[in-house]
Amino acid sequence: MTLIGRRTGWLLFGMPFIAGLLLIGWSFAEARRDPLVRTATIALPDWPAAARPIRAVLISDLHIGTAAMGPERLDRIVDQINALRPDIVLIAGDFIYGHDPDGAAKLGPAMVAPLSRLRARLGVVAALGNHDHWTGAASVRDQLRRANVAIADNAALVRGPLVIGVVGDDFTDRADLPATVRTMRRLTGARLILTHSPDIAPNMPPEVSLLLAGHTHCGQVLLPLLGPISEVSRYGARYRCGIRREGGRTVVVTAGLGTSGGPFRLNAPPDLWLLTLGPAPGR
């Protein structure tokens, strides 16, 4: 083989290898970037007459304990959220990374100090996700309480003009939507549901017009032409991410902040939502 031929061979072999390394580096950097801030204004039909609109920040899927999410990055994200001056922060589950039954006890303490710095006049409300149950829900609940985060499960609570129904995780068969709605009916305010997986959306009663969720990571790794490596929703792309309006129902699914599996994201950057919630036009 001539010298030119050998060089051509090395180029043909080396270029895909270099391209792969660049793609891995890009995906790792994407997973650690500051989340995009996505915004929407959503009218709730049962908004109390005397109440002003509020600013709600929706986040999910911290997955503390990976190269993509440590306490330093979470601290930075908390600063980003506080700068938005939210009235309330809503967290749609999956605080912990992995499947280790003791994972929450090992990894969760690192999130307590950052989360305790969240500033919102109506507080912080959270649901649990599938990884929280797999890694130790009792530990997660204890850590969230120490961070002054209100945690509920198939229950409802009132924060300002909002009645927030917090439905258990559907992915691990812990969702009880009917029980949550029954509790919500006994309370007064504009109704919304916070949960981890968006797959409960088709079963929501007409009286609840807003669902906030996470879980999907927007696909996390979306290959060109091929799409996501895997789907975690039984509805495929229907609730993969973003806002979906179906009749009188609005579903908001955040891409989340951390990662599951490897610390990589591709064509699915982390994000958070700043939602302005208020009365329907004309009220």
C-alpha positions in Angstrom: 0.0 0.0 0.0 1.3 3.4 -0.9 1.8 6.2 1.6 -1.2 8.1 0.1 -3.3 4.9 0.3 -2.4 4.4 4.0 -3.3 8.0 4.8 -6.7 7.6 3.0 -7.3 4.4 5.0 -6.6 6.1 8.3 -8.9 9.0 7.4 -11.7 6.7 6.5 -11.3 4.8 9.8 -10.6 7.9 11.9 -13.2 10.3 10.8 -16.2 8.3 12.1 -14.3 7.7 15.4 -13.6 11.5 15.8 -17.2 12.3 14.8 -18.4 9.9 17.5 -16.2 11.5 20.2 -17.4 14.9 19.2 -21.0 13.8 19.4 -20.5 12.3 22.8 -18.8 15.5 24.1 -21.6 17.6 22.6 -24.3 15.4 24.2 -22.6 15.6 27.6 -22.3 19.4 27.4 -26.0 19.5 26.4 -27.0 17.5 29.5 -25.1 20.0 31.8 -26.2 23.2 30.2 -28.5 25.7 32.0 -32.1 24.8 31.3 -34.0 26.7 28.6 -36.8 28.8 30.0 -40.0 28.1 28.1 -43.1 30.3 28.8 -46.8 30.1 28.4 -49.9 31.8 29.6 -52.7 29.5 30.6 -56.3 30.5 31.6 -58.0 28.4 34.2 -61.8 28.6 34.0 -62.5 28.4 37.8 -60.1 31.2 38.7 -61.2 33.0 41.9 -62.7 36.4 41.0 -60.6 38.4 43.4 -57.3 36.7 42.7 -54.5 38.1 40.5 -52.6 35.9 38.0 -49.6 34.1 39.4 -46.2 32.9 38.0 -45.5 29.2 38.4 -42.3 27.5 37.6 -42.5 23.8 36.6 -39.4 21.6 36.8 -38.9 17.8 37.0 -36.4 14.9 36.8 -33.5 16.3 38.8 -31.9 12.8 39.0 -29.3 13.9 41.5 -26.2 11.8 41.6 -24.9 11.7 38.0 -22.2 13.6 36.2 -25.0 15.6 34.7 -26.5 16.7 38.1 -24.6 17.4 41.2 -25.2 20.0 43.9 -23.2 22.7 42.2 -25.3 22.5 39.0 -28.5 22.3 41.0 -27.4 25.4 43.0 -27.0 27.2 39.7 -30.4 26.2 38.5 -32.0 27.3 41.8 -30.4 30.8 41.2 -31.9 30.7 37.7 -35.4 29.9 39.1 -35.2 32.5 41.8 -34.3 35.2 39.3 -37.6 34.5 37.6 -39.4 35.6 40.8 -42.0 32.8 40.8 -45.0 32.8 43.1 -44.9 29.0 43.3 -42.5 26.2 42.2 -44.0 22.9 41.1 -41.7 19.8 40.9 -42.9 16.8 38.9 -40.9 14.0 40.5 -37.8 11.9 39.9 -35.4 13.6 42.3 -33.0 10.6 42.5 -30.9 8.8 39.9 -30.9 5.1 39.4 -32.5 1.9 40.7 -30.5 1.2 43.9 -33.0 0.6 46.7 -30.8 2.6 49.0 -30.0 5.2 46.3 -32.1 8.0 47.9 -30.4 7.7 51.2 -27.0 7.9 49.5 -27.6 10.5 46.9 -30.6 12.6 48.1 -28.8 14.6 50.9 -26.9 16.5 48.3 -30.1 18.1 47.0 -31.4 19.4 50.3 -29.4 22.5 50.6 -29.9 23.7 47.0 -33.7 23.0 47.1 -34.0 24.8 50.4 -32.9 28.0 48.7 -35.9 28.1 46.4 -37.8 31.3 47.0 -41.6 31.5 46.1 -44.2 33.2 48.2 -46.7 30.3 47.8 -44.0 27.7 48.4 -42.7 24.6 46.6 -44.9 21.6 45.9 -43.7 18.2 44.6 -44.9 14.8 43.4 -42.8 11.6 43.5 -41.6 9.8 40.4 -40.7 6.2 39.5 -37.1 6.6 40.4 -38.0 8.0 43.8 -40.0 4.9 44.5 -37.3 2.6 43.2 -34.6 4.2 45.3 -36.5 4.8 48.5 -39.6 7.0 48.7 -39.4 7.4 52.5 -35.9 8.9 52.3 -37.0 11.3 49.4 -40.0 12.5 51.5 -37.8 13.2 54.5 -35.2 15.0 52.4 -37.9 17.2 50.7 -39.4 18.1 54.1 -36.0 19.2 55.3 -35.8 21.4 52.1 -39.2 22.9 53.0 -40.8 21.3 49.9 -44.5 20.2 50.4 -44.9 16.6 49.2 -48.3 15.0 48.5 -49.4 11.7 46.9 -52.9 11.2 45.6 -54.0 14.2 47.6 -54.7 17.9 47.1 -53.6 21.1 48.8 -54.4 24.8 48.4 -51.8 27.4 47.6 -53.1 30.9 47.0 -55.8 30.7 44.3 -54.8 27.2 43.3 -56.2 23.8 44.2 -53.3 21.5 43.3 -54.1 17.8 43.0 -50.9 15.7 43.3 -51.4 12.3 41.7 -49.1 9.4 42.4 -46.7 8.0 39.8 -48.5 6.2 37.0 -45.4 4.5 35.7 -45.2 2.4 38.9 -48.9 2.0 39.2 -49.3 4.4 42.1 -51.7 6.9 40.5 -55.2 7.3 42.0 -56.7 10.0 39.9 -60.3 9.5 41.1 -59.3 9.8 44.8 -57.3 12.9 44.0 -60.2 14.5 42.2 -62.6 13.7 45.0 -60.3 15.6 47.4 -60.0 18.5 45.0 -63.8 18.9 44.8 -63.9 19.6 48.5 -61.5 22.6 48.1 -62.0 26.0 46.6 -59.8 27.5 43.8 -58.6 27.0 40.3 -57.8 23.3 39.7 -54.7 21.8 38.2 -53.0 18.4 38.6 -49.3 17.9 39.2 -47.9 14.4 38.6 -44.8 12.6 37.2 -46.0 10.7 34.1 -48.3 12.5 31.7 -50.0 9.3 30.8 -53.0 10.0 33.1 -54.0 12.9 30.8 -56.7 11.1 28.8 -58.5 10.1 32.0 -58.7 13.6 33.5 -62.2 14.8 34.2 -63.4 17.9 32.3 -63.5 19.9 35.5 -59.6 19.8 35.6 -58.2 21.6 32.6 -54.5 21.6 33.3 -52.0 18.8 33.8 -48.3 19.4 34.6 -45.8 16.5 34.3 -42.3 15.4 33.4 -40.9 11.9 33.1 -40.2 11.8 29.4 -37.1 13.9 29.2 -38.4 14.9 25.8 -36.8 11.7 24.6 -33.4 12.7 26.1 -31.4 11.3 23.1 -33.1 12.0 19.7 -31.1 10.6 16.8 -31.5 12.4 13.5 -34.1 10.8 11.3 -34.6 8.0 13.9 -36.0 9.9 16.8 -35.6 8.9 20.5 -33.7 5.7 21.5 -36.7 4.8 23.7 -40.1 6.1 24.7 -41.3 6.0 28.3 -44.9 6.9 27.6 -47.4 4.4 26.3 -48.7 7.1 24.1 -45.4 7.5 22.2 -44.8 11.1 21.0 -48.2 12.4 22.0 -47.0 13.7 25.4 -43.3 13.6 24.8 -42.7 17.2 25.7 -44.0 20.7 25.4 -47.6 21.9 25.4 -50.5 19.8 24.0 -54.0 21.2 24.0 -56.8 18.6 23.6 -60.2 20.1 23.6 -60.5 21.9 27.0 -57.5 20.1 28.4 -53.9 21.5 28.4 -51.0 19.2 29.1 -47.5 20.7 29.9 -44.6 18.3 29.9 -41.2 19.6 30.8 -38.0 18.0 29.4 -36.6 17.9 33.0 -33.2 19.0 34.3 -31.2 15.8 34.7 -30.7 12.5 32.9 -31.5 8.9 33.2 -29.1 6.2 32.1 -26.0 8.0 30.8 -25.3 11.7 31.4 -26.2 12.7 27.8 -28.8 14.6 25.9 -29.1 15.1 22.2 -31.7 17.3 20.5 -33.6 17.4 23.8 -32.1 20.1 26.0 -33.0 20.5 29.7 -35.8 23.0 30.3 -38.1 24.5 32.8 -41.5 26.2 32.3 -42.5 29.7 33.5 -46.3 29.6 33.4 -48.6 32.6 34.0 -51.8 31.2 35.4 -54.9 33.3 35.6 -58.5 33.9 34.7 -60.1 33.3 31.3 -60.1 36.4 29.0 -62.9 38.8 29.8 -63.1 38.0 33.5 
